[in-house]
């Protein structure tokens, strides 16, 4: 059982490392609002990873088949969300030099649900979780009915460890960012989100033929 938890932590940490929409958003909001908001942003993706960890732990292949069958829909949905986030980020003018910007609880929940939805609806998440679970020999470990939940808990915590490290590190540089740098960060992050959304849209169309 303990082995499941530690393997889950390692898998969750590794899943969070690659550059993607969640990392772009985490960087953006950690610099604007601080480490806590950055962690909340990343935790949404961590929860989605954990859910798929439980699914893989139970060997529920019907979920994987469902995601694969309707991957065009999920890709188009993810593409739309990314393009919206990209345009919104380009439009927003957050002054990263302000020492303490306040964000409401509903806004925190919205950020959490945004990254949760993006990660949950991505078929690549299922592939990533399944591949890493196989690499760590999760399927070969002795398991009980609670083992997949322990695995999922480890996945979530491992993911949060990475997002906490990233957001806390970025928050240290908030006071050193000037007005020009602030605008460039907004433009770059918005452009990356738009590019990711466009690439996902093109990929979904190519994959449907």
C-alpha positions as CSV (number, residue, x, y, z in Angstrom):
1,X,0.0,0.0,0.0
2,X,2.8,2.4,0.9
3,X,4.6,1.5,-2.4
4,X,1.4,2.5,-4.3
5,X,1.5,5.9,-2.6
6,X,5.1,6.6,-3.3
7,X,4.8,5.4,-6.9
8,X,1.8,7.7,-7.2
9,X,3.8,10.7,-5.9
10,X,6.5,10.0,-8.4
11,X,4.1,9.6,-11.3
12,X,2.2,12.8,-10.3
13,X,5.4,14.8,-10.1
14,X,6.6,13.6,-13.5
15,X,3.2,14.3,-15.1
16,X,3.3,17.9,-13.9
17,X,6.8,18.6,-15.3
18,X,6.2,19.1,-19.1
19,X,5.4,22.5,-20.4
20,X,1.7,22.8,-21.1
21,X,-1.3,25.0,-20.5
22,X,-1.3,24.4,-16.8
23,X,2.3,25.5,-16.4
24,X,1.7,28.6,-18.5
25,X,-1.2,29.6,-16.3
26,X,0.6,28.7,-13.1
27,X,3.5,30.9,-14.1
28,X,1.2,33.8,-15.1
29,X,-0.9,33.7,-11.9
30,X,2.0,33.0,-9.5
31,X,3.7,36.1,-10.7
32,X,0.5,38.1,-10.5
33,X,-1.2,36.8,-7.4
34,X,1.4,34.8,-5.5
35,X,2.3,31.2,-4.7
36,X,-1.0,30.2,-3.2
37,X,-2.9,31.1,-6.4
38,X,-0.3,29.4,-8.5
39,X,-0.7,26.2,-6.4
40,X,-4.5,26.4,-6.8
41,X,-4.1,26.7,-10.5
42,X,-1.8,23.6,-10.7
43,X,-3.9,21.6,-8.2
44,X,-6.8,21.4,-10.7
45,X,-4.6,19.5,-13.1
46,X,-3.3,17.4,-10.2
47,X,-6.8,16.3,-9.3
48,X,-7.6,15.3,-12.9
49,X,-4.4,13.2,-13.0
50,X,-5.4,11.6,-9.7
51,X,-8.8,10.6,-11.0
52,X,-7.2,8.9,-14.0
53,X,-4.8,7.2,-11.6
54,X,-7.7,5.7,-9.8
55,X,-9.2,4.6,-13.1
56,X,-6.0,3.0,-14.3
57,X,-5.6,1.4,-10.8
58,X,-8.9,-0.3,-11.2
59,X,-8.2,-1.2,-14.8
60,X,-11.4,0.5,-16.1
61,X,-10.5,0.3,-19.7
62,X,-14.0,1.4,-20.7
63,X,-13.1,5.0,-19.7
64,X,-10.0,4.8,-21.9
65,X,-12.1,3.5,-24.8
66,X,-14.7,6.2,-24.3
67,X,-12.0,8.9,-24.4
68,X,-10.5,7.4,-27.5
69,X,-13.9,7.1,-29.2
70,X,-14.8,10.8,-28.6
71,X,-11.3,12.2,-28.7
72,X,-12.3,14.6,-31.6
73,X,-14.9,16.2,-29.4
74,X,-12.6,16.4,-26.4
75,X,-9.8,17.8,-28.5
76,X,-12.1,20.5,-30.0
77,X,-13.4,21.3,-26.5
78,X,-9.8,21.7,-25.2
79,X,-8.8,23.7,-28.2
80,X,-11.7,26.2,-27.6
81,X,-10.8,26.6,-23.9
82,X,-7.1,27.2,-24.7
83,X,-7.9,29.8,-27.4
84,X,-10.3,31.5,-25.0
85,X,-7.7,31.6,-22.3
86,X,-5.1,32.8,-24.7
87,X,-7.2,35.7,-25.8
88,X,-8.2,36.5,-22.3
89,X,-4.6,36.5,-21.1
90,X,-3.6,38.8,-24.0
91,X,-6.5,41.2,-23.1
92,X,-5.9,41.3,-19.4
93,X,-3.4,43.8,-18.0
94,X,-2.2,42.5,-14.7
95,X,0.3,44.7,-13.0
96,X,2.8,42.2,-11.6
97,X,4.6,44.9,-9.7
98,X,1.8,45.3,-7.2
99,X,2.9,43.7,-4.0
100,X,-0.4,42.0,-3.0
101,X,-3.1,41.6,-5.6
102,X,-6.3,40.2,-4.2
103,X,-8.3,37.4,-5.8
104,X,-11.7,36.3,-4.7
105,X,-12.7,32.7,-3.8
106,X,-14.9,32.3,-6.8
107,X,-12.0,33.4,-9.0
108,X,-9.8,30.8,-7.3
109,X,-12.4,28.1,-7.9
110,X,-12.7,29.1,-11.5
111,X,-8.9,28.8,-12.0
112,X,-9.0,25.4,-10.3
113,X,-11.8,24.2,-12.5
114,X,-10.2,25.6,-15.7
115,X,-7.0,23.5,-15.3
116,X,-9.1,20.5,-14.0
117,X,-11.3,20.6,-17.1
118,X,-8.4,21.0,-19.5
119,X,-6.6,18.0,-18.0
120,X,-9.6,15.8,-17.5
121,X,-10.8,16.2,-21.1
122,X,-7.4,15.5,-22.7
123,X,-6.9,12.0,-24.0
124,X,-3.2,12.6,-23.6
125,X,-3.7,12.6,-19.8
126,X,-5.0,9.0,-19.9
127,X,-2.0,8.0,-22.1
128,X,0.5,9.7,-19.8
129,X,-1.0,8.2,-16.6
130,X,-1.2,4.7,-18.2
131,X,2.3,4.8,-19.6
132,X,3.9,6.0,-16.3
133,X,1.9,3.5,-14.2
134,X,3.2,0.7,-16.5
135,X,6.7,2.0,-16.3
136,X,6.6,2.0,-12.5
137,X,5.2,-1.5,-12.4
138,X,1.9,-0.4,-10.8
139,X,0.0,-3.3,-12.4
140,X,2.5,-5.8,-11.0
141,X,2.1,-4.6,-7.4
142,X,-0.1,-6.4,-5.0
143,X,-3.4,-4.4,-4.7
144,X,-6.5,-4.2,-2.7
145,X,-9.8,-2.3,-3.3
146,X,-8.1,0.7,-1.6
147,X,-4.9,0.6,-3.6
148,X,-6.1,2.6,-6.6
149,X,-7.3,5.4,-4.2
150,X,-3.9,5.4,-2.5
151,X,-2.3,5.6,-5.9
152,X,-4.6,8.5,-6.8
153,X,-3.8,10.3,-3.5
154,X,-0.1,10.0,-4.2
155,X,-0.6,11.3,-7.8
156,X,-2.4,14.4,-6.5
157,X,0.2,15.1,-3.8
158,X,3.1,14.5,-6.1
159,X,1.6,16.9,-8.6
160,X,1.0,19.5,-5.9
161,X,4.6,19.2,-4.7
162,X,5.8,20.3,-8.1
163,X,3.3,23.2,-8.4
164,X,4.2,24.4,-4.9
165,X,7.9,24.4,-5.8
166,X,7.2,26.2,-9.1
167,X,4.7,28.8,-7.8
168,X,6.8,29.6,-4.7
169,X,10.0,30.1,-6.8
170,X,8.2,32.4,-9.2
171,X,6.6,34.4,-6.4
172,X,10.0,35.4,-5.2
173,X,10.6,37.3,-8.4
174,X,7.4,39.3,-8.3
175,X,8.9,42.5,-6.9
176,X,11.7,42.4,-9.5
177,X,9.4,42.5,-12.5
178,X,9.0,45.9,-14.2
179,X,6.1,47.3,-16.2
180,X,7.6,46.3,-19.5
181,X,8.4,42.8,-18.4
182,X,4.9,42.5,-17.0
183,X,3.4,43.2,-20.4
184,X,5.8,40.8,-22.2
185,X,4.9,38.0,-19.8
186,X,1.2,38.6,-20.5
187,X,1.8,38.6,-24.3
188,X,4.1,35.6,-24.3
189,X,1.8,33.5,-22.0
190,X,-1.3,34.4,-24.0
191,X,0.5,33.7,-27.3
192,X,1.6,30.2,-26.0
193,X,-2.0,29.4,-25.0
194,X,-3.3,30.5,-28.4
195,X,-0.7,28.5,-30.2
196,X,-1.4,25.4,-28.1
197,X,-5.1,25.8,-28.8
198,X,-4.5,26.2,-32.6
199,X,-2.1,23.2,-32.7
200,X,-4.7,21.0,-30.8
201,X,-7.4,22.2,-33.3
202,X,-5.3,21.3,-36.3
203,X,-4.2,17.9,-34.7
204,X,-7.9,17.0,-34.0
205,X,-8.9,17.8,-37.6
206,X,-5.9,15.8,-39.1
207,X,-6.7,12.9,-36.7
208,X,-10.3,12.8,-37.7
209,X,-9.5,12.0,-41.4
